[in-house]
Amino acid sequence: MGGCKILQRFSVFDLVLITMLATAGIAVKPVISPIAHVISGPYIPGGVVAGGLYMFWIVLGCALINKIGTATLIALVQALLVIVLGGGHGVMSIFTYTLPGISVDFLLYLMFKNGVQSPMSGFLAGAVANVSGSFLVSLIFFDLPWIPLLLYLCAASLSGGIGGIIAYCLAKKLKKFNFIN
C-alpha cells in the first residue's frame, strides 16, 4: 500500500516518461558499451566510462520531471528490465541498478530542492549516480585495491558528471521548445 502512495505523486505522463527513459537507457547499453571499451582502453574499465551515458537517462528524468523519487523509479525499472531480459548481474541488478537512483534522489533532496536546474546540479547528479553504481559493482564483483579503486571512482565521477551536464542541457532545450512542461 505504501508503494501506491509514492506513485500518486506522479502523473500518468510522468510514469510513462519514466518508463521510456528507463527503457532507452537499457536499449542503448549494448551499443554504448563496446564503444566505451574502445575509448577507455585497457587502463580504465569501460563500464565506468559508459556509466556516464547510462546515468544520463536518470539525470534527464530528474531534470524533466522534477519530483523526488524520479531517479529511483527510473533505476528500479531499469533493474527489473535487465533481470527480465536476462542481462546485467542477475538478481544483484536490483541493487547495482537501483543504488544510483536512490543516490541521485538523496542528493537532490539534500542539496537541490528544485531538482536538476543547473549544470552544476546535473554534473553532481550524474557523478553521484555513476560513482555509487561503480562503487557497488566494484564492491560486489571486483576486489580492487584502494588506489586503483579511487582512480576508478574518479573516472566514474568525471564521466557521470559529463553525462549529467549533457542531460541538463537536453532537458533545458526540450523545455524551451515546450516538448515537456
Disulfide bonds with the S-S distance in Angstrom:
none
